[in-house]
Amino acid sequence: MATVAVLVDSRGGHTRKVAEAIADELGVSVGDIKKRPLPDAEILFLGSGTYGHQPGDEMRYLLRDGTFTGRKVALFATAGSRDGEKLVRDMAEMVTKKGAQVLGDPAAPGKAIMVRYRNVHKEDLEAARTWARNIAGK
Ligand SMILES: Cc1cc2nc3c(=O)[nH]c(=O)nc-3n(C[C@H](O)[C@H](O)[C@H](O)COP(=O)(O)O)c2cc1C
């Protein structure tokens, strides 16, 4: 299996729950999104909540300032609507422009989870685990 790192920008905790499930599935801990340089893992899992159609501030800084040339990236998001799908597409576009390879389905380049009844549900976390396992080749 590839080495992985998981970084998340989560204000309210939903996306962190997803990040923790992914990290647990892949046998790592969620890293510190503010730390530079970025982790030296083969695959970077990057996740954010959706705030006014944008990633959170720390994720925006990371996408803006990070070096992505030749890096493999897997993206995930939570949102109150289908905006999460757009968010992962926007994030994919940004890192692709900076030379990253976005893993997963090009038509839906990441895992977007819609928060229902103000919660991330067990089946969503299971789906995130399965997605992450497939991405990491585990
Ligand atoms: C300030 C703010 C702005 C939001 N904007 C959007 C939005 O534009 N589209 C959407 O689908 N959900 C939006 N939401 C809902 C969040 O994306 C959703 O609750 C998400 O799970 C938050 O992730 P977090 O708990 O990890 O912070 C917004 C929530 C907040 C607090």
The ligand as a Gaussian input file, in Angstrom:
#p B3LYP/6-31G(d) Opt

LIG

0 1
 C      -20.408000      29.520000       7.405000
 C      -20.945000      28.299000       6.704000
 C      -21.138000      28.322000       5.328000
 C      -21.646000      27.192000       4.670000
 N      -21.787000      27.230000       3.318000
 C      -22.256000      26.139000       2.665000
 C      -22.399000      26.153000       1.240000
 O      -22.081000      27.118000       0.558000
 N      -22.905000      25.033000       0.655000
 C      -23.259000      23.931000       1.382000
 O      -23.698000      22.933000       0.789000
 N      -23.102000      23.876000       2.720000
 C      -22.609000      24.947000       3.378000
 N      -22.450000      24.900000       4.740000
 C      -22.685000      23.637000       5.458000
 C      -21.345000      22.962000       5.731000
 O      -20.604000      22.780000       4.530000
 C      -21.518000      21.584000       6.361000
 O      -22.181000      21.700000       7.588000
 C      -20.178000      20.917000       6.564000
 O      -20.363000      19.591000       6.998000
 C      -19.318000      21.669000       7.563000
 O      -18.161000      20.922000       7.801000
 P      -17.437000      20.929000       9.216000
 O      -18.422000      20.442000      10.263000
 O      -16.285000      20.002000       9.041000
 O      -17.012000      22.342000       9.465000
 C      -21.964000      26.022000       5.407000
 C      -21.777000      26.004000       6.802000
 C      -21.268000      27.117000       7.439000
 C      -21.059000      27.078000       8.925000

